[in-house]
């Protein structure tokens, strides 16, 4: 059970390994993956979401925030209500997350600040991209002051890669 990526890597869903991971594959796939299963006013990518999360955390957590949804490059962005019904998917997602974290030298467990940033960006996305009343915003979470303007997938990909290169100094 393998997936061939844009760069030609062969992803083994049963046994993902660091040598199967490539930042270009992640950037391309996330830039073409729409948040909220496409139920937004206009296309808004996981890559843009990730770059925004990366921009609002402390510098030492910015790479983790940029890559917090990187497993979705290989597995898709599954809406949370559906994901809750798919324990096998959650186990596969955890395996991919572990491999990606190892490959990029990130801590084994996600930081609380990145999780909090993800929720703040979620609140902002609900305000800016979702029809009113479709999704209840997280209670007590203030959205960002900035307004989200969805980017074309190629622009989101390029911004994601620029952010990655800046944070890693091109390693």
Buried (B, 14 or more C-beta within 10 A) or exposed (E): EEBEBBEEBEBEEEEBEEEBBBBBBBBBBBBBBBBBEEEBEEBBBBBBBBBBBBBBBEEEBBBBBBBBBBBBBBBEBBEEEEEEEEEEBEEBBEBBBBBBBEBBEBEEEBBEBBEBBBBBBBBBBBBBBBEEEEBEBEEEBEBBEEEBEBBEBEBBBBBBBEBBEEBEEEE
